[in-house]
Amino acid sequence: MQNNLNIKNSSSGVNHALNTIPTAGLLVIEDNKLLLAYSKNKKAWYLPGGKLDHTETPMQSLIREIEEELGVLLSARELEYFYHITAPAFGEKAGTMMEQDCFIGPANRNYQPTSEIGAIRYFSLAEYKEQSPVVPGVIMAFEKLTSQGLIR
């Protein structure tokens, strides 16, 4: 969870006191595969979602980000908190960490990539590991989902 005692630069989304970026990610599973979104900016496959705005909760941020990235307005009742990831923030300054609250969301929605997303695709862990680059937080998500029996 975001530590509200530290000052966060709302323009960059980076908490300079701890050098962390608070984020929220969506976990959508279909046929034992995880939905990932290709970021045109960072040239990598990520969990759909993104950085929290200054006053947002992780769930509020995720709902906003999914509408922006995938064109679907989710409701809070469609999302179930799953777990928290702490991982190196891919594509950011060395030493910057990503703090991400992950929520399981519905697979039966018509997700479509929007302007900032190049593509969306369901991956198995083996398929994802064939990609370059591989994002540490995504690997952690696969490992957690596998350990909980949600994907094989």
C-alpha positions in Angstrom: 0.0 0.0 0.0 1.0 3.6 -0.5 2.7 5.2 2.5 0.8 8.5 2.9 3.4 9.9 5.3 5.9 10.5 2.4 5.8 13.3 -0.1 5.0 12.2 -3.6 5.6 14.2 -6.7 2.2 14.0 -8.4 3.6 15.0 -11.8 6.0 12.0 -12.0 4.2 9.6 -9.7 7.4 8.9 -7.9 7.6 8.9 -4.1 11.0 10.6 -3.8 11.3 9.8 0.0 11.4 6.1 -0.7 12.1 6.1 -4.5 9.0 4.1 -5.1 6.1 4.3 -7.6 2.7 3.3 -6.3 0.7 1.4 -8.9 -2.3 -0.9 -9.4 -2.5 -3.9 -11.8 -5.2 -6.0 -13.3 -5.0 -9.8 -13.3 -7.3 -11.3 -15.9 -7.0 -15.1 -16.4 -8.4 -17.0 -19.3 -7.5 -20.6 -20.3 -4.6 -20.6 -17.8 -3.1 -17.5 -19.3 -2.6 -14.0 -18.0 -3.7 -10.9 -20.0 -0.9 -8.5 -20.6 -0.8 -5.1 -22.4 2.1 -3.9 -24.6 3.3 -0.4 -23.6 4.2 1.6 -26.7 6.3 3.9 -24.5 8.4 1.2 -22.7 8.3 -1.4 -25.4 7.4 -4.2 -23.0 4.4 -6.4 -21.9 2.9 -5.3 -18.5 -0.1 -6.0 -16.4 -2.8 -3.6 -17.4 -3.0 -0.7 -15.0 -0.7 2.0 -13.9 0.4 4.8 -11.5 -1.8 6.1 -8.8 -2.8 9.8 -9.1 -2.1 11.8 -6.0 -5.5 11.3 -4.3 -6.5 7.9 -5.7 -6.8 4.6 -4.0 -5.4 1.6 -5.8 -8.8 0.5 -6.9 -9.8 3.9 -8.1 -6.6 4.1 -10.1 -7.1 0.7 -11.6 -10.7 1.5 -12.7 -9.4 4.7 -14.4 -6.4 3.1 -16.0 -8.4 0.2 -17.4 -10.9 2.5 -19.0 -8.0 4.6 -20.5 -5.9 1.6 -21.6 -8.4 -1.0 -22.5 -11.7 0.9 -23.1 -13.7 -0.9 -20.4 -15.2 0.7 -17.4 -15.0 -1.8 -14.6 -16.9 -1.5 -11.3 -15.4 -2.0 -7.8 -17.6 -5.1 -7.3 -16.0 -6.7 -10.4 -12.5 -6.5 -8.8 -11.1 -8.6 -6.0 -7.9 -7.7 -4.2 -5.3 -10.4 -4.7 -1.9 -9.3 -3.4 0.8 -6.7 -3.4 4.0 -6.8 -5.5 7.3 -4.9 -4.7 9.6 -5.1 -7.7 12.2 -3.1 -9.5 10.4 -0.5 -11.6 11.1 -1.5 -15.2 12.2 1.4 -17.4 12.8 3.8 -14.5 15.9 5.1 -12.9 18.1 2.4 -11.2 17.0 1.8 -7.6 13.4 2.8 -8.2 10.9 0.3 -7.0 7.3 -0.3 -8.0 4.7 -1.0 -5.3 1.7 -2.6 -7.0 -1.7 -3.7 -5.6 -3.0 -6.4 -7.9 -6.7 -7.1 -8.4 -8.3 -10.1 -10.2 -10.8 -8.9 -12.7 -13.3 -10.4 -15.1 -12.3 -12.2 -18.3 -15.6 -11.8 -20.0 -15.2 -8.1 -21.0 -14.4 -6.8 -24.4 -10.9 -5.4 -23.6 -9.4 -3.5 -26.5 -6.0 -1.6 -26.7 -6.3 2.2 -26.8 -3.8 4.8 -28.0 -1.1 4.2 -25.4 -1.3 0.4 -25.6 0.0 -1.3 -28.7 -1.6 -4.7 -28.2 -3.1 -7.0 -25.6 -2.5 -10.7 -25.4 -2.9 -13.7 -23.1 0.4 -15.4 -22.1 1.4 -18.5 -20.3 4.6 -18.1 -18.2 6.6 -20.0 -20.8 5.3 -17.7 -23.6 6.0 -14.6 -21.6 9.6 -15.7 -20.9 10.2 -15.8 -24.6 9.6 -12.1 -24.9 12.3 -9.4 -24.7 12.4 -7.6 -22.4 10.8 -9.4 -19.5 9.4 -7.2 -16.6 10.2 -8.5 -13.1 6.8 -7.6 -11.7 5.1 -9.6 -14.4 7.2 -12.6 -13.5 6.3 -12.2 -9.9 2.6 -12.1 -10.8 2.9 -15.3 -12.8 4.7 -17.0 -9.9 2.0 -15.9 -7.3 -0.9 -17.0 -9.6 0.8 -20.3 -10.1 1.5 -20.8 -6.4 -2.2 -20.2 -5.7 -3.3 -22.6 -8.3 -5.0 -20.0 -10.5 -2.8 -20.8 -13.5 -0.7 -23.8 -14.3 
